[in-house]
């Protein structure tokens, strides 16, 4: 069996997925305005300076810390409910074509992202790929 792996952020979609869903997460009270501004600044730095493995690990850890206390089910619902609004305008057509080409060739297709699985997995389903590899936070007994 052959498979194709696509980086999600700034490859399949034009933005980092956490930034893309910033508006809906803010509207639902999970993000503050200050947090969104810090995330936008971090994205600008990343775009202009790139990121080493160490910087990427720090970004992943800060994103997971940001989501501490969030109810997993609620985040998935927010993402699912806003997929069309958020993702459709920022999907790269070339990526969609390549995904379809790999499926026609009988390959499995996976999205890969450092973003949390609560965002990446619904996005993978929306894009019709076979699965996702994403950051996984520890979930407590209350689903947070």
N, CA, C and O atoms as a MOPAC input file, in Angstrom:
PM7 MOZYME 1SCF
protein

 N      0.84800 1    -1.17600 1     0.00000 1
 C      0.00000 1     0.00000 1     0.00000 1
 C      0.89200 1     1.23700 1     0.00000 1
 O      1.85100 1     1.32100 1     0.76700 1
 N      0.57400 1     2.17400 1    -0.84700 1
 C      1.28800 1     3.44900 1    -0.88800 1
 C      0.46100 1     4.51100 1    -0.18600 1
 O     -0.76100 1     4.40200 1    -0.08100 1
 N      1.15200 1     5.55200 1     0.29900 1
 C      0.46100 1     6.64700 1     0.97800 1
 C      1.15000 1     7.96500 1     0.63700 1
 O      2.33700 1     8.00200 1     0.31300 1
 N      0.38200 1     9.03300 1     0.72000 1
 C      0.89400 1    10.38500 1     0.52000 1
 C      0.59200 1    11.17800 1     1.79200 1
 O     -0.48700 1    11.05500 1     2.37200 1
 N      1.55100 1    11.98400 1     2.21300 1
 C      1.41900 1    12.77400 1     3.43200 1
 C      1.52400 1    14.24300 1     3.06500 1
 O      2.46700 1    14.65800 1     2.39100 1
 N      0.55300 1    15.02600 1     3.51200 1
 C      0.50900 1    16.46000 1     3.22100 1
 C      0.60600 1    17.25500 1     4.51400 1
 O     -0.16100 1    17.03100 1     5.45100 1
 N      1.54200 1    18.17200 1     4.55800 1
 C      1.58200 1    19.12900 1     5.65800 1
 C      0.34200 1    19.99900 1     5.53300 1
 O      0.00700 1    20.44000 1     4.43300 1
 N     -0.33300 1    20.24900 1     6.62300 1
 C     -1.57800 1    21.00900 1     6.57500 1
 C     -1.34400 1    22.51300 1     6.49500 1
 O     -1.78100 1    23.17000 1     5.55000 1
 N     -0.65700 1    23.04500 1     7.48800 1
 C     -0.52900 1    24.48800 1     7.63800 1
 C      0.39500 1    25.10100 1     6.59400 1
 O      1.57200 1    24.75400 1     6.49300 1
 N     -0.16900 1    26.01600 1     5.82900 1
 C      0.51800 1    26.75200 1     4.76900 1
 C      0.95300 1    25.85600 1     3.61300 1
 O      1.81800 1    26.23500 1     2.82300 1
 N      0.36300 1    24.68200 1     3.51400 1
 C      0.59400 1    23.80300 1     2.37000 1
 C     -0.75300 1    23.43300 1     1.75800 1
 O     -1.01000 1    23.72700 1     0.59100 1
 N     -1.61100 1    22.78900 1     2.54700 1
 C     -2.95700 1    22.47600 1     2.07600 1
 C     -3.85600 1    23.69700 1     2.24700 1
 O     -4.67800 1    24.00500 1     1.38400 1
 N     -3.68500 1    24.38300 1     3.37100 1
 C     -4.41300 1    25.64100 1     3.59300 1
 C     -3.39600 1    26.77100 1     3.72100 1
 O     -2.23700 1    26.54000 1     4.06300 1
 N     -3.83600 1    27.97800 1     3.44700 1
 C     -2.92100 1    29.12100 1     3.34700 1
 C     -2.47600 1    29.69000 1     4.68900 1
 O     -1.61600 1    30.57000 1     4.71000 1
 N     -3.01700 1    29.23100 1     5.79400 1
 C     -2.67700 1    29.74900 1     7.12000 1
 C     -2.38400 1    28.59500 1     8.06200 1
 O     -2.66500 1    27.43500 1     7.76000 1
 N     -1.81300 1    28.93700 1     9.21100 1
 C     -1.72300 1    27.96000 1    10.28800 1
 C     -3.14800 1    27.67300 1    10.75700 1
 O     -3.93400 1    28.60400 1    10.93900 1
 N     -3.48900 1    26.41600 1    10.95200 1
 C     -4.86900 1    26.05700 1    11.27600 1
 C     -5.33400 1    26.67000 1    12.59600 1
 O     -6.50100 1    27.04100 1    12.71700 1
 N     -4.45900 1    26.78200 1    13.57800 1
 C     -4.85000 1    27.42000 1    14.84700 1
 C     -5.21400 1    28.88800 1    14.61300 1
 O     -6.15300 1    29.40700 1    15.21700 1
 N     -4.46200 1    29.54800 1    13.73300 1
 C     -4.75800 1    30.94800 1    13.41300 1
 C     -6.05700 1    31.02800 1    12.62200 1
 O     -6.88300 1    31.90800 1    12.86500 1
 N     -6.23600 1    30.11400 1    11.68000 1
 C     -7.44100 1    30.12000 1    10.84200 1
 C     -8.71000 1    30.00700 1    11.68900 1
 O     -9.71800 1    30.64600 1    11.38700 1
 N     -8.66000 1    29.20100 1    12.73900 1
 C     -9.84300 1    29.01600 1    13.58900 1
 C     -9.86400 1    29.98000 1    14.77000 1
 O    -10.69900 1    29.84300 1    15.66400 1
 N     -8.95700 1    30.95000 1    14.78400 1
 C     -8.90000 1    31.93100 1    15.85800 1
 C    -10.20600 1    32.68900 1    16.03600 1
 O    -10.65000 1    32.89500 1    17.16600 1
 N    -10.82600 1    33.10600 1    14.94000 1
 C    -12.08800 1    33.85200 1    15.01100 1
 C    -13.19400 1    33.06500 1    15.69400 1
 O    -13.78200 1    33.54500 1    16.66300 1
 N    -13.49100 1    31.85700 1    15.20300 1
 C    -14.53600 1    31.06200 1    15.86200 1
 C    -14.20600 1    30.72700 1    17.31800 1
 O    -15.09700 1    30.74400 1    18.16700 1
 N    -12.94600 1    30.42300 1    17.61800 1
 C    -12.57500 1    30.10800 1    18.99000 1
 C    -12.69300 1    31.34400 1    19.87900 1
 O    -13.04500 1    31.23200 1    21.05300 1
 N    -12.40300 1    32.51100 1    19.32900 1
 C    -12.57100 1    33.76700 1    20.06300 1
 C    -14.05600 1    34.04100 1    20.31600 1
 O    -14.45200 1    34.37600 1    21.43300 1
 N    -14.87200 1    33.89600 1    19.26800 1
 C    -16.32200 1    34.13900 1    19.41200 1
 C    -16.94400 1    33.23200 1    20.47100 1
 O    -17.89200 1    33.62000 1    21.15300 1
 N    -16.39900 1    32.01500 1    20.60300 1
 C    -16.93600 1    31.05400 1    21.57400 1
 C    -16.28700 1    31.20100 1    22.95100 1
 O    -16.57300 1    30.41600 1    23.85500 1
 N    -15.41700 1    32.20100 1    23.11900 1
 C    -14.83200 1    32.48700 1    24.42500 1
 C    -13.62300 1    31.66700 1    24.81600 1
 O    -13.20300 1    31.70500 1    25.97200 1
 N    -13.05000 1    30.91900 1    23.87400 1
 C    -11.88200 1    30.09900 1    24.21000 1
 C    -10.56400 1    30.84800 1    24.04800 1
 O     -9.56000 1    30.45900 1    24.64400 1
 N    -10.55000 1    31.90200 1    23.26300 1
 C     -9.34300 1    32.70200 1    23.05700 1
 C     -9.61900 1    34.15400 1    23.41800 1
 O    -10.71900 1    34.66700 1    23.21000 1
 N     -8.60400 1    34.79900 1    23.96000 1
 C     -8.70900 1    36.23000 1    24.23200 1
 C     -8.13100 1    37.00200 1    23.04900 1
 O     -7.41300 1    36.44100 1    22.22200 1
 N     -8.44500 1    38.28000 1    22.98000 1
 C     -7.89900 1    39.14500 1    21.92800 1
 C     -6.36800 1    39.17600 1    22.02600 1
 O     -5.68000 1    39.14000 1    21.00600 1
 N     -5.84100 1    39.24200 1    23.24600 1
 C     -4.38900 1    39.27100 1    23.45900 1
 C     -3.72700 1    38.01100 1    22.89500 1
 O     -2.67500 1    38.08800 1    22.26000 1
 N     -4.34400 1    36.86200 1    23.12800 1
 C     -3.79900 1    35.59800 1    22.63300 1
 C     -3.77800 1    35.58300 1    21.10500 1
 O     -2.81300 1    35.11500 1    20.50000 1
 N     -4.83000 1    36.08900 1    20.48700 1
 C     -4.87900 1    36.13000 1    19.02500 1
 C     -3.78100 1    37.03400 1    18.48600 1
 O     -3.13300 1    36.69300 1    17.49700 1
 N     -3.56400 1    38.17200 1    19.11300 1
 C     -2.49900 1    39.07600 1    18.66500 1
 C     -1.13000 1    38.42900 1    18.81400 1
 O     -0.27900 1    38.57400 1    17.93600 1
 N     -0.90900 1    37.71900 1    19.91300 1
 C      0.37300 1    37.01900 1    20.09200 1
 C      0.55300 1    35.94000 1    19.02800 1
 O      1.65900 1    35.75300 1    18.52100 1
 N     -0.51200 1    35.23500 1    18.68700 1
 C     -0.43200 1    34.19000 1    17.66500 1
 C     -0.12600 1    34.78500 1    16.29900 1
 O      0.66500 1    34.22400 1    15.54100 1
 N     -0.74200 1    35.91000 1    15.97900 1
 C     -0.46400 1    36.57000 1    14.69900 1
 C      0.98400 1    37.02600 1    14.62500 1
 O      1.62900 1    36.89200 1    13.58400 1
 N      1.49900 1    37.56600 1    15.72800 1
 C      2.90200 1    37.97800 1    15.77400 1
 C      3.81100 1    36.76500 1    15.55800 1
 O      4.76400 1    36.83500 1    14.78100 1
 N      3.52300 1    35.66300 1    16.23600 1
 C      4.32700 1    34.44800 1    16.08400 1
 C      4.29000 1    33.94700 1    14.64500 1
 O      5.30100 1    33.46700 1    14.13100 1
 N      3.13300 1    34.05300 1    13.99000 1
 C      3.03200 1    33.61100 1    12.60300 1
 C      3.88700 1    34.49000 1    11.69800 1
 O      4.53900 1    33.98800 1    10.78200 1
 N      3.88800 1    35.79200 1    11.94600 1
 C      4.73000 1    36.70400 1    11.15300 1
 C      6.20600 1    36.36900 1    11.31900 1
 O      6.94800 1    36.32300 1    10.33800 1
 N      6.62900 1    36.13900 1    12.54300 1
 C      8.02500 1    35.77300 1    12.79900 1
 C      8.35800 1    34.47900 1    12.06700 1
 O      9.39700 1    34.37700 1    11.41400 1
 N      7.47700 1    33.49700 1    12.17800 1
 C      7.70000 1    32.21200 1    11.51700 1
 C      7.80700 1    32.38000 1    10.00600 1
 O      8.68200 1    31.79000 1     9.37200 1
 N      6.91200 1    33.18800 1     9.42600 1
 C      6.91000 1    33.38000 1     7.97600 1
 C      8.20000 1    34.03000 1     7.49300 1
 O      8.70500 1    33.69000 1     6.42300 1
 N      8.73600 1    34.96300 1     8.27600 1
 C      9.91000 1    35.70600 1     7.83200 1
 C     11.23500 1    35.09300 1     8.25600 1
 O     12.24400 1    35.28600 1     7.57900 1
 N     11.25200 1    34.35500 1     9.36500 1
 C     12.51100 1    33.81000 1     9.86200 1
 C     12.59300 1    32.29500 1     9.77800 1
 O     13.66500 1    31.71700 1     9.95500 1
 N     11.48100 1    31.66100 1     9.51200 1
 C     11.47100 1    30.20700 1     9.50400 1
 C     11.50300 1    29.67800 1    10.92300 1
 O     11.37700 1    30.43600 1    11.88600 1
 N     11.67100 1    28.37800 1    11.04400 1
 C     11.70400 1    27.79700 1    12.38500 1
 C     12.56100 1    26.54700 1    12.38900 1
 O     12.44800 1    25.69000 1    11.51200 1
 N     13.41300 1    26.46100 1    13.38400 1
 C     14.22000 1    25.26000 1    13.59000 1
 C     13.34300 1    24.21600 1    14.28200 1
 O     12.21200 1    24.50200 1    14.67400 1
 N     13.87700 1    23.00800 1    14.42400 1
 C     13.13100 1    21.96600 1    15.14100 1
 C     12.83400 1    22.41000 1    16.56900 1
 O     11.75500 1    22.14400 1    17.09900 1
 N     13.80000 1    23.09100 1    17.18900 1
 C     13.61400 1    23.56500 1    18.56200 1
 C     12.49600 1    24.60800 1    18.63300 1
 O     11.67700 1    24.57500 1    19.55100 1
 N     12.45900 1    25.52900 1    17.67000 1
 C     11.40700 1    26.54900 1    17.65800 1
 C     10.04900 1    25.90800 1    17.41300 1
 O      9.05500 1    26.28900 1    18.03200 1
 N     10.00900 1    24.93100 1    16.50600 1
 C      8.74100 1    24.25000 1    16.23700 1
 C      8.24000 1    23.52400 1    17.48100 1
 O      7.04100 1    23.52300 1    17.76000 1
 N      9.15500 1    22.90400 1    18.23200 1
 C      8.76300 1    22.22100 1    19.47300 1
 C      8.20500 1    23.22800 1    20.47300 1
 O      7.22600 1    22.93400 1    21.15900 1
 N      8.81700 1    24.41800 1    20.56600 1
 C      8.31700 1    25.44700 1    21.47800 1
 C      6.94000 1    25.93300 1    21.03600 1
 O      6.06000 1    26.15700 1    21.86700 1
 N      6.75600 1    26.09400 1    19.72700 1
 C      5.44600 1    26.51300 1    19.20500 1
 C      4.39600 1    25.46800 1    19.55200 1
 O      3.31500 1    25.81100 1    20.03000 1
 N      4.70700 1    24.18300 1    19.31300 1
 C      3.76900 1    23.10200 1    19.63100 1
 C      3.42200 1    23.10900 1    21.11200 1
 O      2.25200 1    23.00000 1    21.47800 1
 N      4.44200 1    23.23800 1    21.97200 1
 C      4.20100 1    23.23800 1    23.41300 1
 C      3.35000 1    24.43100 1    23.83700 1
 O      2.49100 1    24.30200 1    24.70900 1
 N      3.58500 1    25.59600 1    23.22100 1
 C      2.80100 1    26.77800 1    23.59600 1
 C      1.35600 1    26.64300 1    23.13100 1
 O      0.43700 1    27.09200 1    23.81700 1
 N      1.15100 1    26.02300 1    21.96500 1
 C     -0.22200 1    25.79900 1    21.48500 1
 C     -0.94600 1    24.83200 1    22.41700 1
 O     -2.10300 1    25.05700 1    22.77100 1
 N     -0.27500 1    23.76500 1    22.81200 1
 C     -0.91000 1    22.80700 1    23.71100 1
 C     -1.18700 1    23.44600 1    25.07700 1
 O     -2.21400 1    23.15800 1    25.69200 1
 N     -0.28100 1    24.31100 1    25.56000 1
 C     -0.51700 1    25.01600 1    26.82200 1
 C     -1.71700 1    25.95300 1    26.68900 1
 O     -2.51500 1    26.08800 1    27.61700 1
 N     -1.83700 1    26.59400 1    25.53600 1
 C     -2.95000 1    27.50300 1    25.27800 1
 C     -4.28700 1    26.78200 1    25.37600 1
 O     -5.27400 1    27.36200 1    25.83000 1
 N     -4.32600 1    25.53500 1    24.95800 1
 C     -5.57600 1    24.78200 1    24.93200 1
 C     -5.88500 1    24.10300 1    26.26300 1
 O     -6.92000 1    23.45000 1    26.39100 1
 N     -5.01300 1    24.24400 1    27.24900 1
 C     -5.21800 1    23.61600 1    28.56100 1
 C     -6.57500 1    24.04400 1    29.13600 1
 O     -6.88800 1    25.23300 1    29.20600 1
 N     -7.35500 1    23.06700 1    29.53800 1
 C     -8.65800 1    23.34700 1    30.13300 1
 C     -9.80200 1    23.40300 1    29.13800 1
 O    -10.96700 1    23.44600 1    29.53400 1
 N     -9.48500 1    23.40200 1    27.85100 1
 C    -10.54600 1    23.42000 1    26.84600 1
 C    -11.23900 1    22.06300 1    26.83600 1
 O    -10.59900 1    21.02300 1    26.98600 1
 N    -12.54700 1    22.09000 1    26.65700 1
 C    -13.30900 1    20.85200 1    26.55300 1
 C    -13.15700 1    20.30900 1    25.13300 1
 O    -13.55700 1    20.95200 1    24.16200 1
 N    -12.58500 1    19.14300 1    25.03400 1
 C    -12.26600 1    18.53900 1    23.73500 1
 C    -13.47600 1    18.48800 1    22.80300 1
 O    -13.39100 1    18.87000 1    21.63600 1
 N    -14.59800 1    18.01600 1    23.33200 1
 C    -15.81700 1    17.88800 1    22.51800 1
 C    -16.24700 1    19.23900 1    21.95900 1
 O    -16.64700 1    19.33500 1    20.79900 1
 N    -16.16500 1    20.28500 1    22.78600 1
 C    -16.57900 1    21.62500 1    22.35200 1
 C    -15.68600 1    22.16100 1    21.23700 1
 O    -16.17500 1    22.76000 1    20.28000 1
 N    -14.38800 1    21.94800 1    21.36100 1
 C    -13.46500 1    22.41400 1    20.32300 1
 C    -13.78500 1    21.72600 1    19.00300 1
 O    -13.85200 1    22.37900 1    17.96200 1
 N    -13.98200 1    20.41600 1    19.04200 1
 C    -14.32600 1    19.67900 1    17.81700 1
 C    -15.62200 1    20.20300 1    17.20100 1
 O    -15.71900 1    20.33600 1    15.98100 1
 N    -16.61200 1    20.50000 1    18.03300 1
 C    -17.88400 1    21.03200 1    17.52900 1
 C    -17.69000 1    22.39200 1    16.86900 1
 O    -18.22700 1    22.64100 1    15.79000 1
 N    -16.92700 1    23.27100 1    17.51000 1
 C    -16.66800 1    24.59900 1    16.94600 1
 C    -15.98500 1    24.46400 1    15.59100 1
 O    -16.36000 1    25.13800 1    14.63100 1
 N    -14.99000 1    23.59800 1    15.51500 1
 C    -14.26600 1    23.40300 1    14.25300 1
 C    -15.20600 1    22.83800 1    13.19700 1
 O    -15.25300 1    23.34700 1    12.07700 1
 N    -15.95500 1    21.79300 1    13.53700 1
 C    -16.88900 1    21.18500 1    12.56200 1
 C    -17.92800 1    22.19300 1    12.07300 1
 O    -18.24500 1    22.24100 1    10.88400 1
 N    -18.45600 1    22.99900 1    12.99900 1
 C    -19.50900 1    23.95700 1    12.64400 1
 C    -19.01200 1    25.10600 1    11.78000 1
 O    -19.81000 1    25.75600 1    11.10400 1
 N    -17.71400 1    25.36700 1    11.78800 1
 C    -17.17900 1    26.52100 1    11.05200 1
 C    -16.22900 1    26.12600 1     9.92500 1
 O    -15.57500 1    26.99100 1     9.34200 1
 N    -16.14400 1    24.84900 1     9.61300 1
 C    -15.21300 1    24.38700 1     8.56600 1
 C    -15.43100 1    25.10300 1     7.23700 1
 O    -14.48900 1    25.63400 1     6.64800 1
 N    -16.64600 1    25.11300 1     6.78400 1
 C    -16.94700 1    25.73600 1     5.48100 1
 C    -16.53800 1    27.20700 1     5.48700 1
 O    -15.86300 1    27.67300 1     4.56900 1
 N    -16.94700 1    27.92800 1     6.51600 1
 C    -16.65000 1    29.35700 1     6.64300 1
 C    -15.15000 1    29.63500 1     6.70700 1
 O    -14.66100 1    30.56600 1     6.06700 1
 N    -14.43200 1    28.84000 1     7.46700 1
 C    -13.01900 1    29.09700 1     7.72100 1
 C    -12.11000 1    28.52100 1     6.64300 1
 O    -11.21000 1    29.20500 1     6.15500 1
 N    -12.33900 1    27.27700 1     6.27300 1
 C    -11.38000 1    26.55400 1     5.44000 1
 C    -11.57600 1    26.77800 1     3.94500 1
 O    -10.59700 1    26.92600 1     3.21300 1
 N    -12.79800 1    26.80600 1     3.48800 1
 C    -13.03500 1    26.90000 1     2.04100 1
 C    -12.26800 1    28.05300 1     1.38400 1
 O    -11.67600 1    27.84300 1     0.32500 1
 N    -12.25200 1    29.25400 1     1.95900 1
 C    -11.53800 1    30.35400 1     1.29500 1
 C    -10.00900 1    30.22500 1     1.30300 1
 O     -9.32800 1    30.92700 1     0.55600 1
 N     -9.46600 1    29.33100 1     2.14400 1
 C     -7.99800 1    29.27400 1     2.25300 1
 C     -7.39400 1    27.94900 1     1.79000 1
 O     -6.19800 1    27.72000 1     1.97300 1
 N     -8.20100 1    27.07900 1     1.19500 1
 C     -7.66400 1    25.82200 1     0.65600 1
 C     -6.92300 1    26.13400 1    -0.64300 1
 O     -7.43000 1    26.84900 1    -1.50700 1
 N     -5.72700 1    25.59100 1    -0.76200 1
 C     -4.98500 1    25.73300 1    -2.01200 1
 C     -5.54500 1    24.73600 1    -3.02900 1
 O     -5.58100 1    23.53300 1    -2.77200 1
 N     -5.97300 1    25.23600 1    -4.16500 1
 C     -6.55500 1    24.37900 1    -5.20800 1
 C     -5.56600 1    23.30800 1    -5.65400 1
 O     -5.96100 1    22.17300 1    -5.92400 1
 N     -4.29800 1    23.65600 1    -5.73200 1
 C     -3.28300 1    22.68600 1    -6.15600 1
 C     -3.20900 1    21.51000 1    -5.18700 1
 O     -3.03600 1    20.36500 1    -5.60400 1
 N     -3.34200 1    21.79800 1    -3.89200 1
 C     -3.30900 1    20.72300 1    -2.89500 1
 C     -4.52400 1    19.81600 1    -3.06300 1
 O     -4.39600 1    18.59400 1    -2.99500 1
 N     -5.70000 1    20.40300 1    -3.28100 1
 C     -6.90200 1    19.59600 1    -3.50300 1
 C     -6.72900 1    18.69700 1    -4.71300 1
 O     -7.11700 1    17.52900 1    -4.68500 1
 N     -6.14400 1    19.24100 1    -5.78100 1
 C     -5.92100 1    18.44900 1    -6.99600 1
 C     -4.95100 1    17.30300 1    -6.73700 1
 O     -5.16700 1    16.18900 1    -7.21500 1
 N     -3.87400 1    17.56700 1    -5.98000 1
 C     -2.90600 1    16.51000 1    -5.67300 1
 C     -3.50700 1    15.43000 1    -4.78700 1
 O     -3.23100 1    14.24400 1    -4.96800 1
 N     -4.33200 1    15.84400 1    -3.82600 1
 C     -5.00800 1    14.86300 1    -2.97300 1
 C     -5.89300 1    13.95900 1    -3.82700 1
 O     -5.87200 1    12.73800 1    -3.67100 1
 N     -6.66300 1    14.55100 1    -4.71700 1
 C     -7.53300 1    13.76200 1    -5.60800 1
 C     -6.71600 1    12.84800 1    -6.50900 1
 O     -7.09700 1    11.70300 1    -6.75400 1
 N     -5.60100 1    13.35200 1    -6.99600 1
 C     -4.72200 1    12.54200 1    -7.85900 1
 C     -4.19100 1    11.32500 1    -7.10400 1
 O     -4.16100 1    10.22200 1    -7.65000 1
 N     -3.77600 1    11.51600 1    -5.86500 1
 C     -3.28300 1    10.38500 1    -5.06400 1
 C     -4.40200 1     9.38600 1    -4.78500 1
 O     -4.16800 1     8.17700 1    -4.81800 1
 N     -5.60000 1     9.86300 1    -4.51500 1
 C     -6.72100 1     8.95000 1    -4.29300 1
 C     -7.02700 1     8.15000 1    -5.55900 1
 O     -7.27100 1     6.94500 1    -5.49500 1
 N     -7.01200 1     8.82900 1    -6.71400 1
 C     -7.26500 1     8.11600 1    -7.97900 1
 C     -6.22000 1     7.04100 1    -8.22900 1
 O     -6.51600 1     6.01400 1    -8.84000 1
 N     -4.99900 1     7.27200 1    -7.75900 1
 C     -3.91600 1     6.30100 1    -7.93500 1
 C     -3.98500 1     5.18200 1    -6.88900 1
 O     -3.15000 1     4.27800 1    -6.88800 1
 N     -4.99000 1     5.24600 1    -5.99300 1
 C     -5.17800 1     4.19700 1    -5.00100 1
 C     -4.34400 1     4.37200 1    -3.73800 1
 O     -4.22500 1     3.44200 1    -2.94100 1
 N     -3.77700 1     5.53300 1    -3.55300 1
 C     -2.96200 1     5.79300 1    -2.36200 1
 C     -3.82100 1     6.32300 1    -1.21900 1
 O     -4.81600 1     7.01300 1    -1.44300 1
 N     -3.42800 1     5.99500 1    -0.00400 1
 C     -4.01300 1     6.61100 1     1.17300 1
 C     -3.43300 1     8.01500 1     1.30000 1
 O     -2.28200 1     8.24300 1     0.92700 1
 N     -4.20400 1     8.94600 1     1.81500 1
 C     -3.74200 1    10.32600 1     1.96700 1
 C     -3.94400 1    10.75300 1     3.41500 1
 O     -5.01200 1    10.54900 1     3.99400 1
 N     -2.89900 1    11.35000 1     3.99200 1
 C     -2.92600 1    11.79400 1     5.37800 1
 C     -2.50500 1    13.25500 1     5.47500 1
 O     -1.63100 1    13.71500 1     4.74100 1
 N     -3.14500 1    13.97800 1     6.39800 1
 C     -2.70400 1    15.32400 1     6.75800 1
 C     -1.77300 1    15.20300 1     7.95200 1
 O     -1.97100 1    14.35500 1     8.82300 1
 N     -0.75200 1    16.05800 1     7.98700 1
 C      0.19800 1    16.08100 1     9.08400 1
 C      0.29000 1    17.51700 1     9.58500 1
 O      0.45000 1    18.44600 1     8.79300 1
 N      0.18700 1    17.70200 1    10.90900 1
 C      0.25100 1    19.04700 1    11.46900 1
 C      0.66000 1    18.99500 1    12.93400 1
 O      0.38000 1    18.02500 1    13.63800 1
 N      1.32500 1    20.05200 1    13.38000 1
 C      1.62400 1    20.20200 1    14.80200 1
 C      0.41100 1    20.74100 1    15.55500 1
 O      0.41800 1    20.77500 1    16.78500 1
 N     -0.61800 1    21.15900 1    14.84300 1
 C     -1.83200 1    21.65900 1    15.48800 1
 C     -2.53900 1    20.51900 1    16.22200 1
 O     -2.30000 1    19.34900 1    15.92000 1
 N     -3.39900 1    20.84700 1    17.17500 1
 C     -4.09900 1    19.81300 1    17.94900 1
 C     -5.02800 1    18.96000 1    17.09100 1
 O     -5.63100 1    19.43600 1    16.12900 1
 N     -5.12400 1    17.69300 1    17.46400 1
 C     -5.96000 1    16.76500 1    16.70500 1
 C     -7.42200 1    17.19000 1    16.68400 1
 O     -8.15400 1    16.82500 1    15.76500 1
 N     -7.86000 1    17.95500 1    17.68000 1
 C     -9.24900 1    18.41900 1    17.71600 1
 C     -9.55000 1    19.36300 1    16.54900 1
 O    -10.70900 1    19.53600 1    16.17100 1
 N     -8.52600 1    19.95900 1    15.99100 1
 C     -8.67800 1    20.81400 1    14.81200 1
 C     -8.35500 1    20.03500 1    13.54300 1
 O     -9.07300 1    20.14200 1    12.54900 1
 N     -7.28500 1    19.25700 1    13.57100 1
 C     -6.79700 1    18.59200 1    12.36600 1
 C     -7.70800 1    17.45100 1    11.91500 1
 O     -7.93800 1    17.29400 1    10.71600 1
 N     -8.22900 1    16.65600 1    12.83800 1
 C     -9.06200 1    15.51700 1    12.43600 1
 C    -10.36100 1    15.93500 1    11.74600 1
 O    -10.69900 1    15.35400 1    10.71500 1
 N    -11.11000 1    16.92300 1    12.27200 1
 C    -12.30200 1    17.36700 1    11.51900 1
 C    -11.93500 1    17.96000 1    10.15300 1
 O    -12.67600 1    17.80100 1     9.18300 1
 N    -10.79400 1    18.63800 1    10.08800 1
 C    -10.33300 1    19.18900 1     8.81300 1
 C    -10.02100 1    18.06600 1     7.82100 1
 O    -10.34300 1    18.16600 1     6.63700 1
 N     -9.40000 1    17.01000 1     8.31100 1
 C     -9.08900 1    15.86500 1     7.45400 1
 C    -10.37100 1    15.24700 1     6.90300 1
 O    -10.44300 1    14.90800 1     5.72100 1
 N    -11.37700 1    15.10200 1     7.75400 1
 C    -12.66300 1    14.55200 1     7.29500 1
 C    -13.29100 1    15.47100 1     6.25500 1
 O    -13.81000 1    15.00100 1     5.24200 1
 N    -13.24600 1    16.77000 1     6.49900 1
 C    -13.80700 1    17.74900 1     5.55600 1
 C    -13.12500 1    17.66800 1     4.19100 1
 O    -13.77600 1    17.78000 1     3.15200 1
 N    -11.80500 1    17.47100 1     4.20900 1
 C    -11.04700 1    17.40600 1     2.95600 1
 C    -11.11600 1    16.03100 1     2.29300 1
 O    -10.63500 1    15.85600 1     1.17300 1
 N    -11.70900 1    15.06300 1     2.97800 1
 C    -11.88100 1    13.73800 1     2.39400 1
 C    -10.61600 1    12.90600 1     2.35100 1
 O    -10.48600 1    12.02000 1     1.50600 1
 N     -9.66500 1    13.18200 1     3.26300 1
 C     -8.45900 1    12.36900 1     3.30800 1
 C     -8.67900 1    11.20200 1     4.25100 1
 O     -9.68100 1    11.14000 1     4.96300 1
 N     -7.73700 1    10.28400 1     4.24700 1
 C     -7.92000 1     9.03600 1     4.98300 1
 C     -7.60000 1     9.12300 1     6.46700 1
 O     -8.05000 1     8.28000 1     7.24400 1
 N     -6.83300 1    10.12100 1     6.87200 1
 C     -6.48800 1    10.23400 1     8.28400 1
 C     -5.62500 1    11.44000 1     8.54000 1
 O     -5.29900 1    12.20600 1     7.63400 1
 N     -5.25700 1    11.59400 1     9.81300 1
 C     -4.45700 1    12.74800 1    10.21600 1
 C     -3.46400 1    12.34900 1    11.28800 1
 O     -3.71400 1    11.46200 1    12.10400 1
 N     -2.33200 1    13.03100 1    11.26000 1
 C     -1.32300 1    12.90600 1    12.30400 1
 C     -1.18500 1    14.30700 1    12.88800 1
 O     -0.83600 1    15.24700 1    12.17500 1
 N     -1.45900 1    14.44900 1    14.18400 1
 C     -1.49500 1    15.77300 1    14.80400 1
 C     -1.01400 1    15.68300 1    16.24300 1
 O     -0.83800 1    14.59300 1    16.78800 1
 N     -0.80400 1    16.85700 1    16.85300 1
 C     -0.42300 1    16.89100 1    18.26900 1
 C     -1.58400 1    16.40000 1    19.11200 1
 O     -2.74900 1    16.71100 1    18.86300 1
 N     -1.22500 1    15.62800 1    20.10900 1
 C     -2.25500 1    15.06200 1    20.98900 1
 C     -1.96800 1    15.52500 1    22.41400 1
 O     -0.90100 1    15.26100 1    22.96800 1
 N     -2.92900 1    16.21000 1    22.98400 1
 C     -2.80700 1    16.66200 1    24.36300 1
 C     -3.29200 1    15.55600 1    25.30300 1
 O     -4.06600 1    14.68300 1    24.91100 1
 N     -2.83000 1    15.61000 1    26.52000 1
 C     -3.38800 1    14.71500 1    27.52800 1
 C     -4.78700 1    15.18600 1    27.85000 1
 O     -5.01800 1    16.38300 1    28.02500 1
 N     -5.71800 1    14.26400 1    27.92800 1
 C     -7.11700 1    14.59100 1    28.20400 1
 C     -7.45100 1    14.03900 1    29.59000 1
 O     -7.18800 1    12.87300 1    29.88200 1
 N     -8.03400 1    14.88700 1    30.43900 1
 C     -8.38200 1    14.42700 1    31.78800 1
 C     -9.71100 1    13.67100 1    31.77600 1
 O    -10.32300 1    13.49400 1    30.72300 1
 N    -10.14300 1    13.23600 1    32.93400 1
 C    -11.37300 1    12.45000 1    33.04700 1
 C    -12.60500 1    13.22900 1    32.63500 1
 O    -13.63000 1    12.62900 1    32.31100 1
 N    -12.53200 1    14.57600 1    32.64000 1
 C    -13.65200 1    15.41900 1    32.23600 1
 C    -13.61400 1    15.79900 1    30.76800 1
 O    -14.41400 1    16.62600 1    30.33000 1
 N    -12.70800 1    15.22000 1    29.99900 1
 C    -12.61500 1    15.53100 1    28.56400 1
 C    -11.97200 1    16.86600 1    28.28900 1
 O    -12.23600 1    17.46400 1    27.24700 1
 N    -11.12900 1    17.36000 1    29.19300 1
 C    -10.43400 1    18.64500 1    29.01500 1
 C     -8.93800 1    18.40400 1    28.85900 1
 O     -8.17300 1    19.35500 1    28.69900 1

